[in-house]
Amino acid sequence: MLLGSGELGKEFVIAAKRLGQYVIAVDSYNNAPAHQVADEREVINMLDGNALDVIVEKYKPDLIVPEIEAIRTERFYDYEKQGIQVVPSARAANFTMNRKAIRDLAAKELGLKTANYRYATSFEELASAVKEVGIPCVVKPLMSSSGKGQSTIKSEADIEKAWNYSQAGKRGDIAEVIVEAFVKFESEITLLTVTQKNGVTLFCPPIGHRQERGDYQESWQPCAISDADLKEAQNIADKVTHALTGAGIWGVEFFLATDGVYFSELSPRPHDTGMVTLAGTQNLSEFELHARAILGLPIPEIELLKVGASAVVLATKEGVNPTYTGVKDAIKEPRTDIRIFGKPTTRPYRRMAVTLAYDEIGSDVNAVKQKAIANATKVKVVS
């Protein structure tokens, strides 16, 4: 049972179906991307614990696979007691669906290097927290996804706007936000980390990415990182995933700064930036790795096969039943591709597709990235 049926869920369902699985896709609206490829679909409010209980009882799934944050995750502990495997685990889902839990685990319990941070539950507390961590700083809802509700405070005039934006973009009923000091980083990376039921922890080649409005715009694999920083990132990822327990793929985000590696965030599932693996950069995509890991199937190795990049195609306005122009132009060059997600509605900045580009190992990663970006600009979403 997949809880959340967006574009990441859609690719996961395809990978699971190829391994003979029967999938029920659940979301808060009908005809979500993963609904379109699953065996069955359900539409419920996943923040309603009773509604969750009803469909779990209806289908009695062997595995529950969360794909989003807005779920009544405390119910997962009961499901595990019933013998249902929660991916990666009920503990992991509860900690990582809330930025407060995962940040306190990383900074206070595991002693990992993170940005200086505070919490706030009101505008007044936010103003006080900003004074403590300093300007500039970043404000994020404790529960949100794809950058929703996230903003940067560059002056005192931005504080009220940041609070209001965080409340408009939050998921669920938690008003609290995290306020992070701005880290002067040189780059950001995602380290896709695979924990196995009966095997060692594996790491994908690191993925570089660029964000706007808290949401990724391009990602590329591999990315530039020193051997020392990569080893430190792998060590941190191993510690935090081991503490959270369970099998599956994790998207662990880091800042690379002049004074070392900073732990940023973690997702216990396929990661947005990992869509670059759909370009065939690895022998197994992040979705195939996730499916194998949670089913307890062997993963002999993760091998880099190509240089690749992905770039997002965004909607510009609200609408329904979108169509797409420019697709032919976007994929007419060799070693290019596109994935249109099939979302039934649009809104400004909503991610609707990604363009992919790839080349042989040793090729110029920046050139591949620029090709993916150029192709994404050719595709227009028409509502």
VEXDREN-2710 file (C-alpha; in Angstrom, 1 decimal):
% VEXDREN-2710
k/r/px/py/pz
1/MET/0.0/0.0/0.0
2/LEU/1.5/3.3/-1.2
3/LEU/0.5/6.3/0.9
4/GLY/1.0/9.3/-1.4
5/SER/0.8/8.8/-5.1
6/GLY/2.8/11.6/-6.8
7/GLU/5.5/11.3/-9.4
8/LEU/7.9/9.5/-7.1
9/GLY/5.2/7.1/-6.2
10/LYS/4.4/6.5/-9.8
11/GLU/8.0/5.4/-10.6
12/PHE/8.1/3.3/-7.5
13/VAL/4.8/1.5/-8.5
14/ILE/6.3/0.7/-11.9
15/ALA/9.4/-0.7/-10.3
16/ALA/7.3/-2.8/-7.8
17/LYS/5.0/-4.1/-10.6
18/ARG/8.1/-5.3/-12.5
19/LEU/8.9/-7.4/-9.4
20/GLY/5.4/-9.0/-9.4
21/GLN/3.8/-6.8/-6.7
22/TYR/0.1/-5.9/-6.3
23/VAL/-0.1/-2.2/-5.4
24/ILE/-2.8/-0.1/-3.8
25/ALA/-2.1/3.6/-4.4
26/VAL/-3.6/6.1/-1.9
27/ASP/-3.8/9.9/-2.2
28/SER/-6.0/12.8/-1.2
29/TYR/-7.2/13.4/-4.8
30/ASN/-8.3/11.1/-7.6
31/ASN/-6.2/10.2/-10.6
32/ALA/-2.9/11.1/-8.9
33/PRO/0.2/9.9/-11.0
34/ALA/0.6/6.6/-9.1
35/HIS/-3.1/5.9/-9.3
36/GLN/-2.7/5.6/-13.1
37/VAL/-0.3/2.6/-12.8
38/ALA/-1.4/0.8/-9.6
39/ASP/-3.7/-2.1/-9.3
40/GLU/-6.2/-0.3/-7.1
41/ARG/-6.7/3.3/-5.9
42/GLU/-8.1/5.0/-2.8
43/VAL/-8.8/8.6/-2.1
44/ILE/-8.7/9.6/1.6
45/ASN/-7.4/12.3/3.9
46/MET/-4.3/10.6/5.2
47/LEU/-4.2/12.9/8.2
48/ASP/-7.4/11.2/9.3
49/GLY/-6.2/8.3/11.4
50/ASN/-9.6/6.6/11.3
51/ALA/-9.7/6.7/7.5
52/LEU/-6.2/5.2/7.4
53/ASP/-7.3/2.4/9.8
54/VAL/-10.3/1.6/7.5
55/ILE/-8.3/1.1/4.3
56/VAL/-5.5/-0.8/6.1
57/GLU/-8.2/-3.2/7.5
58/LYS/-9.8/-3.4/4.0
59/TYR/-6.7/-4.5/2.2
60/LYS/-4.5/-5.9/4.9
61/PRO/-1.3/-5.0/3.0
62/ASP/2.0/-6.8/3.6
63/LEU/3.9/-3.5/3.3
64/ILE/3.0/0.2/3.8
65/VAL/5.2/2.5/1.8
66/PRO/4.8/6.3/2.7
67/GLU/5.6/8.7/-0.1
68/ILE/4.6/12.0/1.5
69/GLU/4.8/13.8/4.9
70/ALA/1.1/14.5/5.5
71/ILE/0.2/11.2/7.1
72/ARG/-1.0/10.3/10.6
73/THR/2.3/8.4/11.1
74/GLU/1.7/7.6/14.7
75/ARG/-0.7/4.9/13.5
76/PHE/2.2/3.1/11.9
77/TYR/3.3/1.7/15.3
78/ASP/0.0/-0.1/15.6
79/TYR/0.3/-1.4/12.0
80/GLU/3.8/-2.9/12.8
81/LYS/2.3/-4.6/15.9
82/GLN/-0.2/-6.2/13.5
83/GLY/2.7/-7.7/11.5
84/ILE/2.6/-5.1/8.6
85/GLN/6.0/-4.0/7.4
86/VAL/6.2/-0.1/7.4
87/VAL/8.9/1.3/5.1
88/PRO/11.5/1.9/6.3
89/SER/10.0/1.5/9.8
90/ALA/7.4/3.2/11.9
91/ARG/10.2/4.9/13.9
92/ALA/11.8/6.3/10.7
93/ALA/8.5/7.5/9.3
94/ASN/7.6/9.3/12.5
95/PHE/11.0/10.9/12.9
96/THR/11.5/12.0/9.3
97/MET/8.0/13.3/8.6
98/ASN/8.7/16.0/11.2
99/ARG/11.8/18.2/10.8
100/LYS/12.0/18.7/14.6
101/ALA/12.4/15.1/15.4
102/ILE/15.0/14.4/12.8
103/ARG/17.0/17.6/13.5
104/ASP/17.1/16.9/17.2
105/LEU/18.1/13.3/16.5
106/ALA/20.9/14.4/14.3
107/ALA/22.2/17.3/16.3
108/LYS/21.5/16.4/19.9
109/GLU/21.6/12.6/20.0
110/LEU/24.1/11.7/17.2
111/GLY/26.2/14.9/17.5
112/LEU/26.2/15.6/13.7
113/LYS/27.2/19.0/12.4
114/THR/24.1/21.0/11.4
115/ALA/23.2/24.6/11.0
116/ASN/22.4/26.5/14.2
117/TYR/18.6/26.3/14.6
118/ARG/15.6/27.2/16.8
119/TYR/11.9/26.5/16.7
120/ALA/8.9/28.8/16.8
121/THR/5.2/28.3/17.1
122/SER/4.0/31.9/16.5
123/PHE/5.1/35.1/14.8
124/GLU/6.4/36.5/18.1
125/GLU/8.5/33.3/18.7
126/LEU/9.8/33.5/15.1
127/ALA/11.0/37.1/15.6
128/SER/12.8/36.0/18.8
129/ALA/14.4/33.0/17.1
130/VAL/15.6/35.1/14.2
131/LYS/17.4/37.4/16.6
132/GLU/19.1/34.3/18.1
133/VAL/20.3/32.6/14.9
134/GLY/20.9/35.9/13.0
135/ILE/20.0/37.2/9.6
136/PRO/20.1/35.8/6.9
137/CYS/18.3/32.6/8.0
138/VAL/15.9/30.1/6.5
139/VAL/12.4/29.3/7.8
140/LYS/10.7/25.9/7.1
141/PRO/7.5/24.4/8.4
142/LEU/8.2/21.3/10.4
143/MET/6.0/19.3/8.0
144/SER/6.0/20.2/4.3
145/SER/7.5/18.9/1.1
146/SER/9.1/20.1/-2.2
147/GLY/10.0/23.4/-0.5
148/LYS/6.4/24.5/0.3
149/GLY/6.3/27.2/2.9
150/GLN/10.1/27.6/3.0
151/SER/11.6/31.1/2.7
152/THR/14.8/33.0/3.4
153/ILE/14.7/36.0/5.8
154/LYS/17.1/38.7/4.6
155/SER/15.9/41.6/6.7
156/GLU/13.5/42.1/9.6
157/ALA/10.8/43.2/7.2
158/ASP/10.8/39.6/5.9
159/ILE/9.9/38.0/9.3
160/GLU/6.1/38.4/9.1
161/LYS/6.0/37.4/5.5
162/ALA/8.0/34.3/6.3
163/TRP/5.6/33.3/9.1
164/ASN/2.6/33.8/6.9
165/TYR/4.2/31.8/4.0
166/SER/5.1/29.0/6.3
167/GLN/1.6/28.6/7.5
168/ALA/0.2/28.7/4.0
169/GLY/2.6/26.0/2.8
170/LYS/2.6/23.6/5.8
171/ARG/1.3/20.1/5.5
172/GLY/-0.9/18.8/8.3
173/ASP/-2.0/20.6/11.4
174/ILE/1.5/21.5/12.9
175/ALA/2.1/25.3/13.0
176/GLU/5.6/25.1/14.3
177/VAL/8.6/26.1/12.1
178/ILE/12.3/25.5/12.3
179/VAL/14.6/28.6/11.9
180/GLU/18.0/27.8/10.5
181/ALA/21.1/30.0/10.4
182/PHE/22.3/30.4/6.8
183/VAL/25.2/28.1/6.1
184/LYS/27.7/29.6/3.6
185/PHE/28.0/26.4/1.5
186/GLU/29.7/25.9/-1.7
187/SER/27.3/23.2/-3.0
188/GLU/24.5/20.9/-2.0
189/ILE/24.4/17.2/-2.5
190/THR/22.0/14.3/-2.1
191/LEU/23.5/11.0/-1.0
192/LEU/21.1/8.3/-1.8
193/THR/21.6/5.6/0.8
194/VAL/20.3/2.1/0.7
195/THR/19.8/0.1/3.9
196/GLN/19.1/-3.6/3.4
197/LYS/17.4/-6.3/5.5
198/ASN/20.3/-8.7/5.0
199/GLY/23.2/-6.8/3.7
200/VAL/25.5/-3.8/4.1
201/THR/24.5/-0.2/3.6
202/LEU/25.1/1.0/0.1
203/PHE/25.6/4.5/-1.3
204/CYS/24.8/5.8/-4.8
205/PRO/27.3/8.2/-6.5
206/PRO/26.5/11.6/-5.0
207/ILE/24.0/13.8/-6.7
208/GLY/24.4/17.6/-7.1
209/HIS/21.3/19.8/-7.2
210/ARG/20.2/23.4/-7.3
211/GLN/17.1/24.7/-5.5
212/GLU/14.7/27.7/-5.9
213/ARG/11.9/28.4/-3.4
214/GLY/13.1/25.3/-1.5
215/ASP/12.4/23.0/-4.4
216/TYR/14.9/21.4/-6.7
217/GLN/15.3/22.7/-10.2
218/GLU/18.1/20.6/-11.6
219/SER/20.1/17.6/-10.4
220/TRP/23.1/15.9/-11.8
221/GLN/25.1/12.7/-11.2
222/PRO/27.9/12.4/-10.3
223/CYS/28.8/15.7/-8.7
224/ALA/32.1/17.2/-7.6
225/ILE/33.1/16.3/-4.0
226/SER/36.4/15.5/-2.3
227/ASP/37.2/12.0/-1.2
228/ALA/37.3/13.3/2.4
229/ASP/33.9/15.0/2.2
230/LEU/32.3/12.0/0.5
231/LYS/33.6/9.7/3.2
232/GLU/32.3/12.0/5.9
233/ALA/28.9/12.2/4.2
234/GLN/28.7/8.5/4.0
235/ASN/29.6/8.1/7.6
236/ILE/26.9/10.6/8.7
237/ALA/24.3/8.9/6.4
238/ASP/25.2/5.5/7.9
239/LYS/24.8/6.8/11.4
240/VAL/21.4/8.5/11.0
241/THR/19.8/5.7/8.9
242/HIS/21.1/3.1/11.4
243/ALA/19.5/5.1/14.3
244/LEU/16.2/5.3/12.4
245/THR/16.2/1.6/11.5
246/GLY/14.6/-0.2/8.6
247/ALA/15.2/-1.1/4.9
248/GLY/14.8/1.1/1.9
249/ILE/16.3/4.0/0.1
250/TRP/16.9/7.3/1.9
251/GLY/17.6/10.7/0.4
252/VAL/20.2/12.3/2.7
253/GLU/20.9/16.0/2.0
254/PHE/24.1/17.8/2.9
255/PHE/25.7/21.2/2.6
256/LEU/29.3/21.2/1.5
257/ALA/31.1/24.2/3.1
258/THR/34.7/25.3/3.5
259/ASP/34.6/23.9/7.1
260/GLY/33.3/20.5/6.2
261/VAL/30.0/18.6/5.6
262/TYR/26.7/19.7/7.3
263/PHE/23.8/17.4/7.6
264/SER/20.7/19.2/6.2
265/GLU/17.6/16.9/5.8
266/LEU/16.6/13.3/5.2
267/SER/13.7/11.6/3.4
268/PRO/13.0/7.9/4.0
269/ARG/12.1/7.2/0.4
270/PRO/13.1/8.0/-3.1
271/HIS/14.2/11.6/-3.4
272/ASP/13.2/14.4/-5.9
273/THR/16.8/14.9/-7.0
274/GLY/17.2/11.2/-7.5
275/MET/15.0/11.4/-10.6
276/VAL/18.3/11.9/-12.4
277/THR/18.7/8.1/-12.1
278/LEU/15.8/7.7/-14.6
279/ALA/18.4/8.8/-17.1
280/GLY/20.2/5.4/-16.7
281/THR/23.1/6.9/-14.7
282/GLN/23.1/3.8/-12.5
283/ASN/22.5/0.1/-13.1
284/LEU/19.4/0.4/-10.9
285/SER/17.3/3.6/-10.5
286/GLU/16.5/4.9/-7.0
287/PHE/13.0/3.4/-7.4
288/GLU/14.3/0.0/-8.4
289/LEU/16.7/0.1/-5.4
290/HIS/13.9/1.0/-3.1
291/ALA/11.7/-1.8/-4.3
292/ARG/14.5/-4.4/-4.0
293/ALA/15.5/-3.2/-0.5
294/ILE/12.0/-3.3/1.0
295/LEU/11.3/-6.7/-0.5
296/GLY/14.5/-8.1/0.8
297/LEU/15.8/-8.8/-2.6
298/PRO/19.6/-8.8/-3.2
299/ILE/21.4/-5.7/-4.5
300/PRO/24.8/-7.0/-5.6
301/GLU/26.2/-3.5/-6.4
302/ILE/25.4/0.1/-7.4
303/GLU/27.4/1.0/-10.4
304/LEU/27.7/4.4/-12.2
305/LEU/27.1/3.8/-15.9
306/LYS/26.6/7.3/-17.3
307/VAL/26.8/11.0/-16.5
308/GLY/23.3/12.4/-16.3
309/ALA/21.1/15.3/-15.4
310/SER/17.4/16.1/-14.9
311/ALA/15.6/19.5/-15.1
312/VAL/12.1/20.3/-14.0
313/VAL/9.2/21.5/-16.2
314/LEU/6.9/23.8/-14.1
315/ALA/3.4/24.9/-14.6
316/THR/2.8/28.7/-14.6
317/LYS/-0.9/29.0/-13.6
318/GLU/-3.9/27.1/-12.1
319/GLY/-5.8/24.8/-14.4
320/VAL/-7.0/21.3/-15.2
321/ASN/-6.3/18.6/-17.8
322/PRO/-3.0/20.0/-19.0
323/THR/-1.4/19.3/-22.3
324/TYR/2.2/19.8/-23.3
325/THR/3.9/21.6/-26.2
326/GLY/7.5/21.4/-27.3
327/VAL/8.0/17.7/-26.4
328/LYS/9.3/16.9/-29.9
329/ASP/11.9/19.6/-29.7
330/ALA/12.9/18.6/-26.1
331/ILE/13.8/15.0/-27.1
332/LYS/15.0/15.3/-30.7
333/GLU/18.7/15.3/-29.7
334/PRO/20.5/12.0/-29.0
335/ARG/20.7/10.9/-25.3
336/THR/17.7/12.9/-24.1
337/ASP/14.4/11.9/-22.6
338/ILE/11.4/13.2/-20.8
339/ARG/9.0/12.0/-18.0
340/ILE/5.6/13.7/-17.9
341/PHE/4.0/12.9/-14.6
342/GLY/0.3/12.9/-15.5
343/LYS/-0.9/15.3/-12.8
344/PRO/-4.5/16.3/-13.5
345/THR/-4.3/19.8/-12.2
346/THR/-1.8/22.7/-12.4
347/ARG/-0.8/25.6/-10.2
348/PRO/2.1/28.1/-10.4
349/TYR/5.5/26.4/-9.9
350/ARG/4.0/22.9/-9.7
351/ARG/6.4/20.3/-11.0
352/MET/4.8/18.6/-14.0
353/ALA/7.7/16.8/-15.8
354/VAL/11.4/16.4/-15.9
355/THR/13.7/16.4/-18.9
356/LEU/16.7/14.0/-18.8
357/ALA/20.0/14.1/-20.5
358/TYR/23.0/11.7/-20.3
359/ASP/26.4/10.9/-21.8
360/GLU/29.3/8.6/-21.3
361/ILE/31.3/8.5/-18.1
362/GLY/34.0/11.1/-18.2
363/SER/31.8/13.5/-20.2
364/ASP/31.4/17.1/-19.1
365/VAL/28.7/17.0/-16.4
366/ASN/27.9/20.7/-16.8
367/ALA/27.3/20.3/-20.5
368/VAL/24.9/17.5/-19.8
369/LYS/23.1/19.6/-17.2
370/GLN/22.8/22.5/-19.6
371/LYS/21.3/20.2/-22.2
372/ALA/18.6/19.0/-19.7
373/ILE/17.9/22.6/-18.7
374/ALA/17.6/23.8/-22.3
375/ASN/15.3/21.0/-23.2
376/ALA/13.1/21.8/-20.1
377/THR/12.6/25.4/-21.3
378/LYS/11.2/24.0/-24.6
379/VAL/8.3/22.3/-22.9
380/LYS/5.3/24.4/-22.0
381/VAL/2.4/23.3/-19.8
382/VAL/-1.0/24.3/-21.3
383/SER/-4.0/24.2/-19.1
END
